[in-house]
Amino acid sequence: FILPRPSLPPCLRWAFWVSPMTYGEIGVSINEFLAPRWQKVSIGNTTLGQSVLARHGLNFDSYFYWISIGALVGFVIFFDLGFVLALTYLKPPGMSRAIISKEKLSQLREREDCKSSDNDSTLVASPRTNAEKQKTGNVVLPFEPLIMTFKDVQYFVDTPPEMKEHGFNQEKLQLLHNITGAFRPGILTALMGVSGAGKTTLMDVLSGRKTGGTIEGDIRIGGYPKIQKTFARVSGYCEQNDIHSPQITVEESILFSAWLRLPPEIDPETKAVWYSLFIF
């Protein structure tokens, strides 16, 4: 709320005139209480509108309405220019690294190089496949590129009561109709369609995020039927309404995800080096 001008102590009267809210209040109040419907004369030969304005310390002439508009426009220009200049010339004091410092990163890299020179053996991928190993800097992590295929995927939900009231008599409402496709490793795939076509629904079904309804069809990972527990452990999925926690940084989120998903055979130092090379 805005303190009326008469209620301010004398030492703070100047603050009344430097606040943009003041000019907004003056303009709105004058526009309202100097209108013809407030011109009925009351006690003291003053109108009702003038009495209300005087009680709140806003008994200005009508031309103050235009002064207020000009002042508000001036504030907008002033603050916009201030933001532009600040973003152009002011630099952040420094980049804080909540996870690992550059000195620590250098030590970890040197230690990893020593390990590589002392031991020619590297971490290997799953023995059941001969997939190409993925490298990040000097660290070799087990990674097996897999393809996700889905065929004749259908998704049904219970019919809402509102639709039944409008004559829809079927017990189930089908949201996905025989969807077939594939997501290949190393290829960015864009799922496009009009609003309401079912893009988010399809992604939620394939990722196993749908807890209600009935899912039909064949979903496979690397040629094997998808097991949700395993898929959730090795994959990452950001839902449409996912919100990043304001209590942690993006780096901390990525590191936490890496700690959860990388195999336990990989020692913490290797995980830290891999993460650091990836995030930088």
N, C-alpha and C positions, 0 to 999 in steps of 0.2 A: 504494500500500500504506500501511498504518498502522504507524507505529513503536510498539513496545511501550512502556508507561509507564516501565519500568526503564531503557530505552535512551535516554530523553530527558535532556538536560542539566538540571540544577536550575533554570536560568533560564527554561526553556521548559515546565516542568511545568504551568503554568497553561493553556497552549494545549491540553493534553490534555482539559480539562474544558469548553472552549468550542467544541469541534468536534462537529458533529452525527454525524460518522462514529464518534466514540468511543462514543456511546450506542447506535448501531446495532450496533457490535461487541460491546459489553457484553451487550446483550439477546440477540443470537444465540448468543454463547458460553455464557452462563449457561443459556439454554434447552437447549443441546445437552449440555454437559459435566456438568450436575447432573441429567441424566436417569438413570433406574434402570440403564440398560445401562453407565453409567460409574461405578457405585458399588462396584466391586470394590476391596477394600482392598489397597494396595500397601505398599512399604517406608515406614516412618515413621508407620504407622497413619493414613495419608491415602488417600482414594480416588483412582482414576486420573483422574477428572474434575477433582478439586481440584488434583492435581499439574500437569495441563496448564494450568489457569487460573493457578496460581501462577507457572509458568514464563513466562507472557506478561503478568504483571502485572495479571491480571483476576480475582484471587481475592476476589470480592465475594459477599455473601450473596444468597440467592435473591430477596429482595424488590427487589434492584437491577434485576431484569427489568422490574418495573412502573415503577420510577423512569425507566428508559431509555425506555419507551413514552411516559410523560408528557413527558419532555424532548423527544423527537422531535415530538410533537404541538405542544409549545410553540414549537419552531423553525419548524414549518410555519406556524403562526399569525403568528409574528413576521415571517418573511420575506414572507408574503403581504401583511400590512399595510404592510410597508416598500415593497414594489413598488407597491401601490395609492397610497400617499402620494407616492412619487416620481413616478409617472406623472401624478398629479393636480396637484402643485404645482411640480415642477421643469420648467423650460422649456429647450429647446435653446439653446445660446449664440448661434446664428445659422444662417441658411440659406446654405450654401456653394454658389456657382454655379461649377461647374468649366468652363463653356463661355463665358459672357458676363456681365459685370456690368451693373447697372442704368444706370450712367453711360454705358457703351459702348452699351447698347441705346438710350438717349435720343439719343446722337449719330447712331447708324445711322438712327433714325426721322427725325430732322431732315434728314439727308442724303437720305433717300428722299423726303421731302416736297419738298426743293429740286429733286430730279430730276423729280418729277411736275409741278412748276410750270414748269420750264424746257422740259420735253418732254411734249407732250400724248399722244404715242404710248405705249402700254403693251404689255406682252408679250401676244401673241395665242396662241390655241389652234391646234391642227393645222389647216391650211387645208382638209383634206378633210372637215371637219365644221363645223357651226355650233353646237356644243354650248355651253351657257351657261358663262361663266367663273366660277370659284370665287374668292372674295376672302377674304383673311385680313388684317384690319386695313386698312392702306394699301397692301398689296402684292398685286398681281394675278399669279397664277401660271397657266401653261397647264394646264388640267385638263379632261379629256374624260370625262364619266361614261359608263361602258360596262356592258352587261349580259352576264352569263355564263349561257349555256344549255348544258344537257347532255341528251342523248337516248339512251336504250337503252344506258347505260353498263354494261359487264360487266367483271369482273376475275377472272382465273384465276391460280392458283399451282400449282406442282407438288405432287402429293399426298405428304404426309410418309410415310416408311417405316413409321412406327408404325400409321398408318391402313391401309396395305396389309396389314400383319400381322394386322389384325382383320377382313379380308375386304373392304375397300374397293378395288375393282379398277380404278377409273378413273384415268387418268394425270394428269388435271387436277382441281383442286378449285376450284369456283366460289364466290367470296366476295361478289360483287355481281351481282344479277340484274336487268337491264333497268331501271336507275334513270334517271328522267327528272325534270328540274326546271329552275329558273332562279333566279339571284341578281340582283336588280334594284338599281341604284344608289340610294343614299339610304335604303334600307330594311334594317333590321337583321333578319337571318334566323336563326332558331334551328333547328338540326337536332336533332330529339329522337327517342329510341328507347331500348329496353332495352339493357342491357349485352350486348355481343357482336353487336348488330344490324348493325354495319358502318359506323357514323357516322364514326369516325376513318379507316377504310379509304377511304370515299368522298371525304373531304376530302383525304387524301393523294394519291388518284388524280387528282382535279380540279386539284390544285396542282402535279402532276408530281413528287411526292416519292417515288413508288414506282419503284425501280430494277430490281426483279425482277418476274416474272410477265408475264401478257399482258393488255393493256387493249384493249377493243373499245368502239365507240360513237362518237358525235359530240359533241365539246366545242367550243363557239364563244365567242369574245369579241367583242362588238359585231357579231355576225353573221358574223364571219370565223373560219375554223378556227384554233384556238389553236396558236401557235408557242411552244414552251416557253422558248426563249432570251429572246424578247421579253417573255413573261409574267413570267418570273422577275425581269427587270430593272425592271419597272414596278409590281410588286405585292409585298406583304409577307405572309408566312404564318408563324404560330407553331405548330409541331407540338405534339402532346400532351406529348411528353417533352422539349421545349425547356427549357433552363436558362439563365437570364441569367448572363453572366460576372461573377464577383465582383470582377474587376479594374477594371471600368468602371461608371460611373453610368448610370441610365436615360436621363438627358439626353444623355450622350455617345453612347449607342446610337442614339437617335432622330436626333441630328445626323449621325452617320455614315451612317445609312440614307438620310437626306435628301440628303446629298452624293453618294451612289451613284445615287439614283434620279431626281433632278431633272435636266433637260436641261442640257447644257454651255453653252447660250446664256445661261443665268441666271448673272449674276456672283455671286461669293462673298458680297458684302455683302447682296444681295437674299436669298440663301439664309439668311444669318444672321438677317436681320430676320424673314423668314417663320417660321423655326424658333422664334425667341424669342417672337413673338406667339402661336404655336401652343402652346408649352410653358407659357407663363405664363397 
